[in-house]
Amino acid sequence: MSTHHKTILLVEDERLIAMAQARQLQEAGYEVQNAYSGEEAVRQVLSDDSVVDLVLMDIDLGSGMDGTEAAGRILTEIDIPVVFLSSHTEKEYVEKTDRITSYGYVVKNSGIMVLLHAITMAFRLFEARSRVRDGDRRISEITNRYNDERNDWELNRFFDLSPDPMCVLTREGTLEIVSDAWVRTLGYPAEQLVGHSIYDFLHHEDIEPTRILLQDMKTGDYAQRFVNRYRTVDGEYRSFSWNVTMSNEGKVYAAARDVTDELSALSKVAKNEERLNLALKNTNIGVWDWDITTGYVWFSEEWYTMLGFVKDDISNSFDAWRNLWHPDDAERIERVIDEYQAGIRSRYEVVHRLKQKDGNWRWVMTRGSLLRDAQGTPYRWIGTNTDISKRKRIEEELQQALRRNDIIMKELQHRVKNNLNMVMSLISIVEPKVNDEEARHVLQDTRNRVRTIAGIYEQLNQKGTIERIDLASYLSELAESVVATLSSKAKQLTLTSNLEPVYVDIQTAVVIGLITNELVTNAVKHAFPERDSGHITVCLTTTNQGGYRFSVSDDGIGLPDHEQRADSSSDGQALIQMLVEQLGGSMIIQGTEGTTVSIEIVHDADTKQ
């Protein structure tokens, strides 16, 4: 087939691939236009000045409209051959494109010769189908016009206008009138056709079926798409599809179209399907086809092999198939089937187990597509079972490894907690023996800081988690512990906690805990020097920017010069500043009416466990 003046629209979102494919098509003699999205392809093809003869459509086109949707929109407006070019070899993709158009499906990297052949076949198939439509239209016109038995002159005149073969013959097969197209197609002059039997030109295998058709026809009968083969003057046979009707006088009116190229193309499609079946044979993918109306289920050879069966081991019924489902999976499978049939699910996909011939269970991924009639009633279900036993085995091994890791981490946390408690005990033993007041305070502060860290591991142990800390719960317990430990009986200090749920990792929790310990400790020690009561508030809130803010405030003497409490605990203030910088946060101190220290963290706040 000549490629002269043939224009192909190449729809491919990858620019480099599109460039390479366009160059190959241009070298083959085609004009090439490019579209890089489904939307762009629709616009180009449907534009008033479009010169596109064929669309070569990739299926995956990135975000937006995919190739199948773009092809569907194009074909609702105009009739044009569309060949799909994709890296997908799964059955559902081929079936999905077949429901849109059947001009061709080419797997990427199959080679330029395969692609060019597919394009050539698509053009031939399109031209053949165009002739089919034209022929059917002409046949209808002939039948309607000549039901009233117009005279032979008018019939001859009309016949000669048709580009497809037309003729009038007797029930016995003798040709009475033939059109010019009939003469041109077979190559015989009219005098060698008129008055002769069609059986003189038919392929020997087609003589008897044609004879039966003509002998059995009655007045008003109408036969469509009856195919037989005729010998041309060159000795080759060409295939014709006939539409035939019988008149009141027993004359047979027939119109045909040459379908030789179309049948050849269909033969090549059948061979491609055979290759696909051979490819599936080595992929551990079993195909099934369920006739919902009758309950009959067809299974591919690979499906039997995957489970260790041969064809006669299992009856082709849905009940026999269902008996292979694992009892623990059956209810879930039927629920997914019902939801897919009802339209609740957009696709049918379920992982389950099938029983093998040896009694063991094999994990499979089941996918399928449902066919519905014009009323929307399901009548056929086609799908695959893919063997995923190896994948499930690896997943189970990973789960076991994770469980072992959890056990190890929990044991480490338990030991860290015990070691921290041991350190606090050692400090508590040494502390009474220290006479220097400043040294005793240092030991107390150190013990409280160690207790702050130990509190985290205590919560991890209680909550049974190894990664996330409930910051609200942790800070509440920590503040209560500091106030209870450091306040004297002479002072009545109260504590309020306004804490929203925020979850952080262990490292962040340690830093925030140390900061909170220092701030609450400073408030207890220095905020109420000449009072016998006071109030401390700890807050934790999320911010509009997605982070979180925590603060410690008191109603004590405040910080007139912003230095009183800094001087009283300079090491603590330095520690707080260092820890805030470690978190990447910011700190604000307000000390005019009582003291409030607010620290804002810009990290994303996780409010769920």
C-alpha angles and dihedrals in degrees: 000000000000116000092200111136092355110141122202124196106214110204109195127139095203104084097202093049090047091051093051094046092046091053092051092049092047090051087054090057102262128130108234131206122184132221121179100195140032092249092052091049092054092049094049097047095045096044117115093242096047116141096179115139099178137012119221101198129194112209100214108058101163119245119000128026115007125218097264093052092047091050091049092053092048094049093051088063106034140012109244133143113259120192116191118222114192145147089226117104097173116126093234092060092051091047091047092055091044089059088057101040137333104213094114149311118214125187113227117253090026088125135262093268091058090048094048091048091051090050091050091050091049092054091048093047091049092051091047092050090048089056090048091055092045091048094048090050092049092047091053090049091049094048094049094044098047102041086101091056102248116203123277093251093061091043092052091047092051092044091056091055092058118093089204126072115271131174148165118225141165125257086257091059102256113147114233102168129017129183124236088249089059089054093046094047098051095032096227121126115250093252090061090055108037111080092017128105120255087224088072088067102034125104107257092242091056100048098086097044089050092048091051091049094053096042094049096048118110132195110294094013115141124200121190134200097001105168127208138149128249129196115237125213087262091059098249123121123237125193122234131190111215135203109198136184134179121228127215089260093054095257118143116224113198137178125184143186128208107249098170094113092042093052090047090053092048089050089055090049089053090052090051089052088051089053089050090053090050090050092051090051091076100039103076089244118134120198125214133185118197121196099205093193096057100023091235115146123195118204127197122236091251090055091058092044093051090060096037095251134127121218097264093052094077131038117234095248134115091236092056089050092048091052088066093060117104109254091234091054101041098086092047093049093051091048091053090047092052093046092049093048090048091051094246090119121049093211139019113242127142136160115219145133130271124199116244125215090256091056096253123121126246123200114229138179108225120202129170148163126226125221120207133192126235091279092053095252114144112241106159137030123193124183151129141254112215118197107238098162093119092050092049090049091053091047091052091050090051091050091051090049090051091050090051090049091051091053092050093047092049090050091050091049090050091051093046090052092050092047091051090050088051090053090051090050092052091050090049090052093050098041099075090052093058112094098184108094095210092050091049090053090050090053091048092050091047092049091050091050091051089048088052091058093042089055090064093056090045089057092046089053093048096045094045093230130125104198118026129064124204096228095192094054093042096050092046092054092042095052092047090050094050093047093047093048101045105033116093127226089249092063124062105208121180126200130208122190120198102179129164119203112271125160122205138170122267096259093053091045091054092053095046090045092054091049092049091047091054094046096047091043091053091048093051094045103039113016098075108036096150101025133087094210140036145158130237124191127197117194134186120182138160119242132227089246091063098258130096139245129209127185143178118209137172138186093232133119095301128212110285094174096027087237110077097087093034089060091046092056108016093156090052092049091050090049092050093049091049093049093048089053089049089058091048088239137133130237130211122190121199117184111163099098105021117319130286123182113191123188121190123199118198096202117115109274114231107208095179131071 
